[in-house]
Amino acid sequence: MYSKILILRFSKTIAHKPIVCSLVREYDLTFNILNATVLPRKEGVLVLELYGNKKNFKQGVKYLEDQGVLVQNAGQEVERSEKVCTHCGACTAVCPTGALYICRPEMAVEFDQKKCSVCELCVPACPPKAMKVRPMKNNSFFD
């Protein structure tokens, strides 16, 4: 099984169309929505992890692009600066995957990079600006 986290950007002219449903029906792909802001008649962003065999994955990505969806590999990762972090816990309240959590009894904020979906909700939530997004070295769809 092949999987990648993708960022899909929809223009306001196609945001109302059920384009992603075709990935399941026509390309035998499954997905998990990690973050979404898609509204009718407005530009939208959908972060999802897409699963399936590599051939269907390539065909599904091509289909999305043919429909006018900008498809980007989530070739970035969230990084926390230990020097800047004050362990206030604000980031843990917005983290949907539990990648940021409070370790008790120390009350220290911990970050599990493997659980991070790169939704970026922690970046604006961090008062001391300890959370940053940085590009990953390998940003290819089909590595």
N, C-alpha and C positions, 0 to 999 in steps of 0.2 A: 504494500500500500504506500502510495506517494502522498505527501502532504506539504503544503506551504501556507504561510500566512500572507494574504494579499490585501492590498488597499484598493478598493474600487471607488472611483470618483464618477458620479453621474451628473450630467448637465441637467439644467432645469427642463429641457425638452424631453428627456427620457426618464426622469426620476419616477414618473407615475407608472411606467411599464413593469410588468412582472418578469423582468429579464432573468433574474437569478434562479427562478423556478425551473427554467429550461436546463440548468446545469444538472439537476436531479433527473428530470424526465428524459432528456435527449442524450446526455453524456454520462449517465450513471455515476455522477459525482455526489458526494455528500459534503455538507459544510456545517461549521459551527460559527455563529455570528458572535464576534468578540466586542464589537462596538459599532453603532449605527446612528447616523443622522441623515435620514432620507425623508424629505417631505415633498408633496406634490407641488409642482411649479417652482421649486427651489433646487439649487445645486445640492447634491448629497454625497456623503462619504460612508462607505461600508467597509469595516475591517472584518475579514472572515478567514478561518482556516479551512482550506479546501482539500478534500481527500478523494483519492481514486487511483486508477492505474495511470501511468505516465502518458500513454497515448490519449486517453480520454481527457486528462488534465490539459494537455496541449490544445486539443480541439476545443475544449470548453473555454479556455483563455482566448483563443482566436475568435470564438463566437461572441464573447463579451466585447472584445475590441471592435468586431464588425458591427456591433449594435451601438457603438459610440461611447462605450464605457472606457475610461482611462484606467488601466490595470497596472498596478505597481507592486513589486515584491516588497514586503515589509522588511526591506534590507536595512533596518535600523534597530537599535536596541536602546533600552533605557539604562542609564548609568547613574549611580548614586555616589556623591562625593562624601566620604566618611568625615573629611575635615570640616565640611560645611554643615552637615546634618546635626540638628540639635535634638533629635529624637522626640519631637513634639507629637508625632503620630498623625498629623493631618493627612498625610498620604495614605495611611492605612484605611481611612474612612472611605476613600474613593476607589480603591484598588479592587476591580471586579474579580480578579483571579486569586487573590490571597498571596500574591508575590511579595507584597509589603505587609508585614505583620509585626505585632509587638511581642517581644520575647519576655515572658514573665519568669521570675519576679524582678528581673533587672529593669524592666520597662524600657528596654532598648528596641529601636526599630531595626528589623532585619529585612533583607531583600534577597529573595530567591529568584535569581535571573531566569531559571528554567521555567518558572510558572508565569513569567511576564508575557503578556500578549501585545505589548507595545501600543496600548490604547492611548497613552500619553495623558491620562487623566491626572496622574500624580504630579506632572510638571507644573501646571498652574496652581495646584493645591499646596505646594510646598512653600511655606513662608520664607525660609532662608535660601531658597533656590538651589537645593542640594541635588535635585533630580534634573538630569539633562538627557536629551535624545542625541545619539550619535550614529553615523552611518556604520554599517558593518562592512568588512573588507570584501566579502563575496556577496554580490547583490544580483545574482543570476536566478532566473525562474527555474531552470532545469539543471542545477548543479548536481 
